[in-house]
Amino acid sequence: MGARTAAGGPVLVVGSGFVGTETARRLAGEGRAVTLASRGRPASPPEAYGAGWTALDATDPAACARVVAEVRPRAVVLVHGPSDVTWCEAHPVEAARAHAAATASFAALPGLDRLVMISTDNVFDGVAPVCVEESPTAPANAYGAAKLRAEELLLARAVSPATVLRVSLVYGHEPADAGKWLNFFASCAHRLLRGEPVEAPDDQWTTPVPVADVAAVTALLLRPGAAVPELLHLGGPERVSRAGWAREIARALGVPEELVRPVPRASGRYASRPENTCLASTRLGAMPGMEAVALRGVAAAARELAGAFGRG
Ligand SMILES: NC(=O)c1ccc[n+]([C@@H]2O[C@H](COP(=O)([O-])OP(=O)(O)OC[C@H]3O[C@@H](n4cnc5c(N)ncnc54)[C@H](OP(=O)(O)O)[C@@H]3O)[C@@H](O)[C@H]2O)c1
């Protein structure tokens, strides 16, 4: 359990995976008392960076009530799964049910300073090259449909101030033996460093954002008294194809770019992704504190991340 008390009060982060862990690390670094909650213990011990962990199946309303009574959060971040787009496509009913049930429990929670849900660009059909907050939603896959339903539920039912933060593809370092699907950067980097070819679509476009930047923006939303809109988009500053991005990763790692083999999106695991999963924002720039957050482009972030993969 996060034992510290700090300005802003305790934060409960529901989901202790890739994004949840980095968010907890950032908030703990800012001096907030943070508790992660998920069904299984996270791979990296939260105690190592000053946070805590508690067991929770967020689809169980009674379990959510127990954890809330234990942690007494002032803010909650919903960043739980199911998050694997391919798994959701094969299990659409389970995916929708899980996201709706978890959201409903926390939307009913009074007295929070803020409740933030991390959502996705998959709520759009991907026809437009880039979507802003005002763009009409039309999910193209089961994952996007489940997340959109949860967004609607949150904003319709939340009794505390609530914000949906839609983020584009999130990336950063993950170990090869994480025991789960890896983010695109990590998956490419490990394969390239083993000298294995990487097949990447040259017709699937994204505005990828480093996980540290997602955590920094989420922390801003949780600042007490911050004037925050109900809906915000967070994409990286560049729109890249997966194949182009993979070549950038190869360059940063110092391995031959020829290992990257461009393929059509329809032929592989990206078949259920829209052509464009790209976000821009008409609102984020006006958020107090954003002037101190420099969102990194793919080349700069690849060079920074190379060290974590043993290069650079
Ligand atoms: N990664 C991205 O690129 C990205 C982009 C946009 C939005 N998002 C959103 O961010 C969220 C997390 O993504 P991620 O990449 O961090 O996923 P992840 O690494 O797969 O982590 C998901 C976490 O949720 C937990 N979880 C799953 N079912 C749960 C349940 N019923 N109750 C409590 N915890 C549960 C998992 O732990 P257990 O299985 O042990 O419970 C795990 O800790 C997702 O909602 C996703 O839609 C991610």
The ligand as an SDF file (V2000), in Angstrom:
LIG
                    3D

 48 52  0  0  0  0  0  0  0  0999 V2000
   -0.6130    0.8000  -24.6110 N   0  0  0  0  0  0  0  0  0  0  0  0
   -1.1740    1.6170  -25.4820 C   0  0  0  0  0  0  0  0  0  0  0  0
   -0.6250    1.8770  -26.5750 O   0  0  0  0  0  0  0  0  0  0  0  0
   -2.4770    2.2850  -25.1650 C   0  0  0  0  0  0  0  0  0  0  0  0
   -2.9590    3.2750  -26.0320 C   0  0  0  0  0  0  0  0  0  0  0  0
   -4.1810    3.8590  -25.7570 C   0  0  0  0  0  0  0  0  0  0  0  0
   -4.8900    3.4770  -24.6520 C   0  0  0  0  0  0  0  0  0  0  0  0
   -4.4030    2.5190  -23.8220 N   0  0  0  0  0  0  0  0  0  0  0  0
   -5.2390    2.1020  -22.7040 C   0  0  0  0  0  0  0  0  0  0  0  0
   -4.4950    2.0090  -21.5110 O   0  0  0  0  0  0  0  0  0  0  0  0
   -4.9420    0.8880  -20.7600 C   0  0  0  0  0  0  0  0  0  0  0  0
   -3.7430    0.0430  -20.3300 C   0  0  0  0  0  0  0  0  0  0  0  0
   -2.9030   -0.2320  -21.4020 O   0  0  0  0  0  0  0  0  0  0  0  0
   -1.5020   -0.9610  -21.1400 P   0  0  0  0  0  0  0  0  0  0  0  0
   -0.7630   -0.8680  -22.4020 O   0  0  0  0  0  0  0  0  0  0  0  0
   -0.9190   -0.4910  -19.8770 O   0  0  0  0  0  0  0  0  0  0  0  0
   -2.0060   -2.4640  -20.9600 O   0  0  0  0  0  0  0  0  0  0  0  0
   -1.3080   -3.7000  -20.1930 P   0  0  0  0  0  0  0  0  0  0  0  0
    0.1550   -3.5180  -20.1200 O   0  0  0  0  0  0  0  0  0  0  0  0
   -1.8710   -4.8990  -20.8530 O   0  0  0  0  0  0  0  0  0  0  0  0
   -1.8770   -3.5840  -18.7190 O   0  0  0  0  0  0  0  0  0  0  0  0
   -3.2210   -3.8160  -18.4130 C   0  0  0  0  0  0  0  0  0  0  0  0
   -3.3320   -3.8950  -16.9170 C   0  0  0  0  0  0  0  0  0  0  0  0
   -4.7140   -4.0420  -16.5790 O   0  0  0  0  0  0  0  0  0  0  0  0
   -4.8280   -5.0550  -15.6030 C   0  0  0  0  0  0  0  0  0  0  0  0
   -6.1660   -5.6310  -15.6770 N   0  0  0  0  0  0  0  0  0  0  0  0
   -6.7290   -6.3300  -16.6930 C   0  0  0  0  0  0  0  0  0  0  0  0
   -7.9750   -6.7040  -16.3550 N   0  0  0  0  0  0  0  0  0  0  0  0
   -8.1800   -6.2260  -15.0970 C   0  0  0  0  0  0  0  0  0  0  0  0
   -9.2580   -6.3190  -14.1790 C   0  0  0  0  0  0  0  0  0  0  0  0
  -10.3900   -6.9740  -14.4900 N   0  0  0  0  0  0  0  0  0  0  0  0
   -9.1420   -5.7150  -12.9820 N   0  0  0  0  0  0  0  0  0  0  0  0
   -8.0000   -5.0660  -12.6250 C   0  0  0  0  0  0  0  0  0  0  0  0
   -6.9470   -4.9480  -13.4550 N   0  0  0  0  0  0  0  0  0  0  0  0
   -7.0390   -5.5360  -14.6690 C   0  0  0  0  0  0  0  0  0  0  0  0
   -3.7190   -6.0560  -15.9530 C   0  0  0  0  0  0  0  0  0  0  0  0
   -3.3160   -6.8530  -14.8500 O   0  0  0  0  0  0  0  0  0  0  0  0
   -4.0540   -8.2270  -14.4700 P   0  0  0  0  0  0  0  0  0  0  0  0
   -4.2860   -8.9670  -15.7540 O   0  0  0  0  0  0  0  0  0  0  0  0
   -3.0790   -8.8710  -13.5180 O   0  0  0  0  0  0  0  0  0  0  0  0
   -5.3200   -7.8470  -13.7770 O   0  0  0  0  0  0  0  0  0  0  0  0
   -2.5970   -5.0830  -16.2880 C   0  0  0  0  0  0  0  0  0  0  0  0
   -1.9590   -4.6460  -15.1090 O   0  0  0  0  0  0  0  0  0  0  0  0
   -5.9600    0.1310  -21.5990 C   0  0  0  0  0  0  0  0  0  0  0  0
   -7.2430    0.4120  -21.1480 O   0  0  0  0  0  0  0  0  0  0  0  0
   -5.7830    0.7150  -22.9730 C   0  0  0  0  0  0  0  0  0  0  0  0
   -7.0290    0.8040  -23.6030 O   0  0  0  0  0  0  0  0  0  0  0  0
   -3.2090    1.9150  -24.0520 C   0  0  0  0  0  0  0  0  0  0  0  0
  1  2  1  0
  2  3  2  0
  2  4  1  0
  4  5  1  0
  4 48  2  0
  5  6  2  0
  6  7  1  0
  7  8  2  0
  8  9  1  0
  8 48  1  0
  9 10  1  0
  9 46  1  0
 10 11  1  0
 11 12  1  0
 11 44  1  0
 12 13  1  0
 13 14  1  0
 14 15  2  0
 14 16  1  0
 14 17  1  0
 17 18  1  0
 18 19  2  0
 18 20  1  0
 18 21  1  0
 21 22  1  0
 22 23  1  0
 23 24  1  0
 23 42  1  0
 24 25  1  0
 25 26  1  0
 25 36  1  0
 26 27  1  0
 26 35  1  0
 27 28  2  0
 28 29  1  0
 29 30  1  0
 29 35  2  0
 30 31  1  0
 30 32  2  0
 32 33  1  0
 33 34  2  0
 34 35  1  0
 36 37  1  0
 36 42  1  0
 37 38  1  0
 38 39  2  0
 38 40  1  0
 38 41  1  0
 42 43  1  0
 44 45  1  0
 44 46  1  0
 46 47  1  0
M  CHG  2   8   1  16  -1
M  END
$$$$
